[in-house]
Amino acid sequence: MKTIYDFVSVGIFVFVAFVYLQRSVKRPPWKDNTFDYILCAIGCAGGNWLGNEGYQAAAIALLVLTAIYFVARVHPFRRV
Protein backbone atom coordinates (compact mmCIF):
# COMPACT_ATOMS: atom_id res chain seq x y z
CA MET A 1 0.00 0.00 0.00
CA LYS A 2 1.84 2.98 -1.34
CA THR A 3 -0.70 5.61 -2.42
CA ILE A 4 -3.60 7.37 -0.79
CA TYR A 5 -5.90 5.57 -3.21
CA ASP A 6 -4.81 2.24 -1.72
CA PHE A 7 -5.76 3.36 1.78
CA VAL A 8 -9.05 5.00 0.80
CA SER A 9 -10.24 2.13 -1.38
CA VAL A 10 -9.31 -0.47 1.24
CA GLY A 11 -11.03 1.62 3.92
CA ILE A 12 -14.25 1.81 1.93
CA PHE A 13 -14.06 -1.90 1.11
CA VAL A 14 -13.49 -2.85 4.76
CA PHE A 15 -16.55 -0.83 5.76
CA VAL A 16 -18.64 -2.46 3.01
CA ALA A 17 -17.46 -5.93 4.06
CA PHE A 18 -18.13 -5.16 7.73
CA VAL A 19 -21.70 -4.08 7.03
CA TYR A 20 -22.26 -7.14 4.85
CA LEU A 21 -20.96 -9.51 7.52
CA GLN A 22 -22.91 -7.80 10.29
CA ARG A 23 -26.14 -8.02 8.35
CA SER A 24 -25.56 -11.61 7.24
CA VAL A 25 -25.69 -12.90 10.82
CA LYS A 26 -28.80 -10.95 11.87
CA ARG A 27 -31.98 -12.83 12.68
CA PRO A 28 -34.34 -12.49 10.90
CA PRO A 29 -32.11 -12.20 7.83
CA TRP A 30 -31.61 -8.73 6.43
CA LYS A 31 -33.13 -8.20 2.99
CA ASP A 32 -30.14 -6.69 1.18
CA ASN A 33 -29.25 -7.33 -2.41
CA THR A 34 -25.76 -8.85 -2.69
CA PHE A 35 -25.33 -7.15 -6.07
CA ASP A 36 -25.09 -3.77 -4.28
CA TYR A 37 -22.09 -4.99 -2.29
CA ILE A 38 -20.44 -6.39 -5.42
CA LEU A 39 -20.83 -3.04 -7.21
CA CYS A 40 -19.18 -1.28 -4.28
CA ALA A 41 -16.26 -3.73 -4.33
CA ILE A 42 -15.82 -3.15 -8.07
CA GLY A 43 -15.98 0.62 -7.51
CA CYS A 44 -13.23 0.39 -4.88
CA ALA A 45 -11.03 -1.71 -7.16
CA GLY A 46 -11.62 0.61 -10.12
CA GLY A 47 -10.95 3.76 -8.11
CA ASN A 48 -7.75 2.29 -6.76
CA TRP A 49 -6.58 1.24 -10.20
CA LEU A 50 -7.38 4.63 -11.72
CA GLY A 51 -5.53 6.42 -8.93
CA ASN A 52 -2.47 4.22 -9.25
CA GLU A 53 -2.42 4.75 -13.03
CA GLY A 54 -2.37 8.54 -12.63
CA TYR A 55 -6.00 9.41 -13.34
CA GLN A 56 -6.54 11.33 -10.10
CA ALA A 57 -9.78 13.11 -10.98
CA ALA A 58 -11.45 9.95 -12.23
CA ALA A 59 -10.24 7.96 -9.22
CA ILE A 60 -11.53 10.51 -6.73
CA ALA A 61 -14.85 10.75 -8.55
CA LEU A 62 -15.28 6.96 -8.65
CA LEU A 63 -14.40 6.49 -4.98
CA VAL A 64 -16.75 9.28 -3.91
CA LEU A 65 -19.54 7.90 -6.10
CA THR A 66 -18.96 4.44 -4.67
CA ALA A 67 -19.30 5.74 -1.11
CA ILE A 68 -22.41 7.76 -1.99
CA TYR A 69 -23.97 4.78 -3.75
CA PHE A 70 -23.32 2.55 -0.76
CA VAL A 71 -24.83 4.97 1.73
CA ALA A 72 -27.83 5.76 -0.48
CA ARG A 73 -28.59 2.20 -1.57
CA VAL A 74 -27.66 0.03 1.41
CA HIS A 75 -28.37 2.49 4.27
CA PRO A 76 -25.59 1.24 6.58
CA PHE A 77 -26.52 3.56 9.45
CA ARG A 78 -30.19 2.57 9.64
CA ARG A 79 -31.24 0.59 12.69
CA VAL A 80 -33.85 -2.12 12.67
N, CA, C and O of each residue as an XYZ file, in Angstrom:
320
protein
N       0.852     -1.157      0.000
C       0.000      0.000      0.000
C       0.908      1.233      0.000
O       1.564      1.570      0.986
N       0.903      1.874     -1.152
C       1.836      2.978     -1.342
C       1.155      4.326     -1.550
O       1.733      5.361     -1.216
N      -0.054      4.336     -2.092
C      -0.697      5.608     -2.416
C      -1.921      5.822     -1.533
O      -2.401      4.905     -0.867
N      -2.399      7.033     -1.548
C      -3.601      7.371     -0.787
C      -4.808      6.605     -1.328
O      -5.742      6.305     -0.584
N      -4.788      6.296     -2.609
C      -5.898      5.565     -3.212
C      -5.973      4.145     -2.661
O      -7.062      3.587     -2.524
N      -4.823      3.563     -2.346
C      -4.814      2.243     -1.724
C      -5.527      2.285     -0.373
O      -6.370      1.437     -0.082
N      -5.185      3.265      0.439
C      -5.759      3.363      1.777
C      -7.258      3.683      1.740
O      -8.044      3.100      2.487
N      -7.638      4.608      0.873
C      -9.049      4.997      0.799
C      -9.904      3.861      0.255
O     -10.974      3.578      0.794
N      -9.445      3.211     -0.802
C     -10.240      2.129     -1.382
C     -10.330      0.939     -0.429
O     -11.387      0.317     -0.326
N      -9.252      0.615      0.260
C      -9.306     -0.475      1.238
C     -10.200     -0.085      2.411
O     -10.930     -0.930      2.929
N     -10.157      1.162      2.834
C     -11.029      1.616      3.919
C     -12.500      1.497      3.565
O     -13.298      1.016      4.370
N     -12.861      1.930      2.371
C     -14.254      1.810      1.933
C     -14.637      0.336      1.821
O     -15.726     -0.056      2.242
N     -13.760     -0.472      1.263
C     -14.055     -1.897      1.112
C     -14.213     -2.588      2.460
O     -15.099     -3.427      2.621
N     -13.373     -2.251      3.424
C     -13.491     -2.850      4.757
C     -14.827     -2.482      5.384
O     -15.466     -3.326      6.011
N     -15.257     -1.240      5.225
C     -16.554     -0.829      5.760
C     -17.695     -1.582      5.078
O     -18.628     -2.032      5.743
N     -17.624     -1.719      3.765
C     -18.643     -2.458      3.014
C     -18.688     -3.915      3.482
O     -19.764     -4.466      3.716
N     -17.521     -4.528      3.615
C     -17.465     -5.927      4.056
C     -17.973     -6.074      5.486
O     -18.651     -7.051      5.803
N     -17.657     -5.125      6.342
C     -18.126     -5.165      7.728
C     -19.646     -5.099      7.797
O     -20.269     -5.871      8.525
N     -20.239     -4.190      7.048
C     -21.699     -4.077      7.034
C     -22.327     -5.354      6.487
O     -23.329     -5.834      7.017
N     -21.740     -5.900      5.432
C     -22.263     -7.141      4.854
C     -22.214     -8.284      5.864
O     -23.187     -9.022      6.017
N     -21.088     -8.430      6.549
C     -20.959     -9.509      7.520
C     -21.878     -9.305      8.717
O     -22.462    -10.267      9.216
N     -22.012     -8.082      9.179
C     -22.914     -7.801     10.294
C     -24.357     -8.141      9.943
O     -25.086     -8.718     10.751
N     -24.753     -7.784      8.750
C     -26.141     -8.025      8.348
C     -26.391     -9.484      7.988
O     -27.532     -9.943      8.049
N     -25.359    -10.214      7.618
C     -25.563    -11.611      7.235
C     -25.823    -12.506      8.435
O     -26.358    -13.603      8.271
N     -25.460    -12.071      9.636
C     -25.691    -12.895     10.823
C     -26.918    -12.459     11.609
O     -27.244    -13.078     12.622
N     -27.598    -11.421     11.175
C     -28.796    -10.946     11.873
C     -29.937    -11.930     11.712
O     -30.066    -12.583     10.677
N     -30.753    -12.031     12.731
C     -31.979    -12.829     12.679
C     -33.144    -11.929     12.991
O     -33.107    -11.262     14.025
N     -34.144    -11.861     12.202
C     -34.335    -12.488     10.902
C     -33.374    -11.901      9.879
O     -32.892    -10.781     10.047
N     -33.094    -12.657      8.817
C     -32.110    -12.201      7.828
C     -32.463    -10.845      7.232
O     -33.628    -10.547      6.967
N     -31.452    -10.048      7.031
C     -31.606     -8.729      6.427
C     -31.891     -8.908      4.946
O     -31.350     -9.816      4.315
N     -32.721     -8.063      4.395
C     -33.129     -8.198      2.989
C     -32.312     -7.276      2.086
O     -32.871     -6.404      1.420
N     -31.010     -7.464      2.062
C     -30.141     -6.694      1.176
C     -29.877     -7.472     -0.097
O     -29.914     -8.702     -0.123
N     -29.614     -6.725     -1.140
C     -29.249     -7.326     -2.411
C     -27.724     -7.440     -2.468
O     -27.031     -6.430     -2.338
N     -27.201     -8.624     -2.655
C     -25.757     -8.848     -2.693
C     -25.109     -8.104     -3.857
O     -23.933     -7.749     -3.785
N     -25.850     -7.871     -4.910
C     -25.326     -7.153     -6.069
C     -24.849     -5.754     -5.685
O     -23.875     -5.264     -6.257
N     -25.514     -5.099     -4.727
C     -25.086     -3.768     -4.284
C     -23.688     -3.814     -3.668
O     -22.879     -2.914     -3.894
N     -23.409     -4.842     -2.905
C     -22.094     -4.989     -2.293
C     -21.026     -5.285     -3.350
O     -19.898     -4.801     -3.253
N     -21.384     -6.071     -4.344
C     -20.438     -6.389     -5.418
C     -20.095     -5.129     -6.214
O     -18.935     -4.914     -6.566
N     -21.094     -4.302     -6.496
C     -20.827     -3.041     -7.208
C     -19.896     -2.139     -6.409
O     -19.028     -1.482     -6.984
N     -20.063     -2.100     -5.114
C     -19.184     -1.281     -4.278
C     -17.755     -1.825     -4.290
O     -16.799     -1.049     -4.315
N     -17.604     -3.129     -4.273
C     -16.265     -3.726     -4.335
C     -15.598     -3.405     -5.677
O     -14.408     -3.094     -5.724
N     -16.358     -3.482     -6.749
C     -15.816     -3.147     -8.072
C     -15.452     -1.668     -8.144
O     -14.433     -1.308     -8.733
N     -16.280     -0.807     -7.549
C     -15.980      0.624     -7.512
C     -14.697      0.918     -6.750
O     -13.913      1.773     -7.161
N     -14.477      0.216     -5.643
C     -13.229      0.387     -4.885
C     -12.023     -0.059     -5.700
O     -11.006      0.633     -5.742
N     -12.137     -1.203     -6.342
C     -11.027     -1.708     -7.156
C     -10.746     -0.778     -8.333
O      -9.589     -0.497     -8.644
N     -11.799     -0.304     -8.983
C     -11.623      0.608    -10.116
C     -11.035      1.937     -9.707
O     -10.157      2.462    -10.393
N     -11.502      2.493     -8.598
C     -10.947      3.759     -8.114
C      -9.490      3.633     -7.730
O      -8.692      4.532     -7.992
N      -9.142      2.522     -7.112
C      -7.745      2.288     -6.757
C      -6.878      2.158     -8.007
O      -5.795      2.739     -8.079
N      -7.345      1.414     -8.968
C      -6.577      1.236    -10.198
C      -6.398      2.569    -10.930
O      -5.300      2.890    -11.384
N      -7.476      3.335    -11.040
C      -7.377      4.628    -11.718
C      -6.394      5.550    -11.007
O      -5.598      6.231    -11.654
N      -6.448      5.574     -9.683
C      -5.527      6.416     -8.932
C      -4.082      5.992     -9.098
O      -3.196      6.837     -9.231
N      -3.839      4.703     -9.091
C      -2.469      4.215     -9.250
C      -1.938      4.421    -10.669
O      -0.726      4.493    -10.870
N      -2.825      4.515    -11.643
C      -2.415      4.753    -13.031
C      -2.253      6.234    -13.358
O      -1.824      6.576    -14.460
N      -2.586      7.117    -12.421
C      -2.374      8.542    -12.631
C      -3.603      9.334    -13.015
O      -3.498     10.523    -13.317
N      -4.758      8.711    -13.012
C      -6.004      9.406    -13.340
C      -6.678      9.869    -12.044
O      -7.687      9.304    -11.620
N      -6.104     10.906    -11.422
C      -6.538     11.325    -10.097
C      -7.990     11.778    -10.062
O      -8.731     11.374     -9.165
N      -8.411     12.592    -10.996
C      -9.783     13.105    -10.976
C     -10.795     11.978    -11.131
O     -11.804     11.946    -10.427
N     -10.535     11.072    -12.033
C     -11.451      9.945    -12.234
C     -11.468      9.032    -11.011
O     -12.523      8.522    -10.634
N     -10.314      8.823    -10.394
C     -10.236      7.964     -9.221
C     -11.004      8.560     -8.054
O     -11.755      7.861     -7.374
N     -10.817      9.848     -7.824
C     -11.529     10.511     -6.730
C     -13.028     10.476     -6.989
O     -13.811     10.193     -6.082
N     -13.427     10.761     -8.219
C     -14.849     10.746     -8.552
C     -15.446      9.355     -8.351
O     -16.539      9.232     -7.798
N     -14.757      8.318     -8.786
C     -15.282      6.964     -8.648
C     -15.359      6.533     -7.193
O     -16.334      5.893     -6.798
N     -14.366      6.861     -6.392
C     -14.404      6.492     -4.978
C     -15.500      7.245     -4.229
O     -16.176      6.675     -3.372
N     -15.674      8.516     -4.550
C     -16.747      9.284     -3.915
C     -18.111      8.747     -4.346
O     -19.009      8.598     -3.516
N     -18.271      8.459     -5.622
C     -19.536      7.904     -6.096
C     -19.817      6.526     -5.499
O     -20.969      6.191     -5.226
N     -18.783      5.738     -5.300
C     -18.961      4.438     -4.666
C     -19.456      4.596     -3.238
O     -20.371      3.888     -2.817
N     -18.863      5.515     -2.491
C     -19.295      5.743     -1.110
C     -20.723      6.284     -1.060
O     -21.514      5.860     -0.217
N     -21.057      7.204     -1.944
C     -22.412      7.762     -1.988
C     -23.414      6.684     -2.363
O     -24.483      6.596     -1.759
N     -23.083      5.868     -3.346
C     -23.969      4.781     -3.754
C     -24.221      3.824     -2.597
O     -25.355      3.404     -2.365
N     -23.163      3.483     -1.873
C     -23.317      2.549     -0.765
C     -24.219      3.115      0.322
O     -25.099      2.417      0.825
N     -24.010      4.360      0.682
C     -24.834      4.971      1.730
C     -26.272      5.137      1.266
O     -27.198      4.907      2.044
N     -26.477      5.528      0.024
C     -27.833      5.764     -0.480
C     -28.595      4.468     -0.736
O     -29.809      4.416     -0.537
N     -27.908      3.440     -1.168
C     -28.592      2.201     -1.568
C     -28.718      1.187     -0.439
O     -29.749      0.527     -0.313
N     -27.687      1.058      0.379
C     -27.664      0.034      1.411
C     -28.115      0.571      2.775
O     -28.580     -0.201      3.613
N     -27.986      1.850      3.001
C     -28.368      2.487      4.275
C     -27.645      1.813      5.452
O     -28.290      1.172      6.282
N     -26.319      1.950      5.530
C     -25.588      1.240      6.581
C     -25.804      1.776      7.986
O     -25.480      1.089      8.955
N     -26.339      2.975      8.127
C     -26.519      3.560      9.450
C     -27.949      3.425      9.972
O     -28.270      3.940     11.043
N     -28.795      2.744      9.231
C     -30.193      2.566      9.637
C     -30.280      1.410     10.626
O     -29.680      0.353     10.427
N     -31.032      1.632     11.686
C     -31.237      0.588     12.695
C     -32.573     -0.092     12.449
O     -33.531      0.512     11.966
N     -32.599     -1.356     12.794
C     -33.850     -2.123     12.671
C     -34.247     -2.642     14.017
O     -35.270     -3.315     14.142
